[in-house]
Amino acid sequence: MVFPIHRYVVPVQKDGHAASEPILITIDLTDISVT
């Protein structure tokens, strides 16, 4: 399977409310450990 390096996500704050706008996060596939 091929996973996109960049994904748009809507961060959820501790109070349960989503952030006003989505942020772009970078996923480094080399840092993902399979558990």
C-alpha positions as CSV (number, residue, x, y, z in Angstrom):
1,M,0.0,0.0,0.0
2,V,1.1,3.5,-0.7
3,F,0.5,6.2,1.9
4,P,0.5,9.9,1.1
5,I,3.3,11.8,2.8
6,H,1.2,14.9,3.5
7,R,-2.3,14.7,5.0
8,Y,-4.8,17.3,6.0
9,V,-6.0,16.8,9.5
10,V,-8.3,18.7,11.9
11,P,-6.6,18.7,15.3
12,V,-8.9,18.3,18.2
13,Q,-8.2,20.3,21.3
14,K,-8.3,18.9,24.8
15,D,-11.7,20.5,25.4
16,G,-13.1,18.4,22.6
17,H,-13.5,21.2,20.1
18,A,-11.9,21.0,16.7
19,A,-9.5,23.7,15.6
20,S,-10.9,26.5,13.4
21,E,-9.1,25.3,10.4
22,P,-7.3,22.1,9.3
23,I,-3.5,22.0,9.4
24,L,-1.1,20.2,7.1
25,I,1.1,17.7,8.9
26,T,4.0,15.9,7.4
27,I,4.2,12.1,8.0
28,D,7.6,10.7,8.0
29,L,7.1,7.0,7.0
30,T,10.5,6.1,8.4
31,D,9.4,7.2,11.9
32,I,6.4,4.9,11.9
33,S,7.0,1.8,14.0
34,V,4.9,-1.3,13.5
35,T,3.5,-2.6,16.7
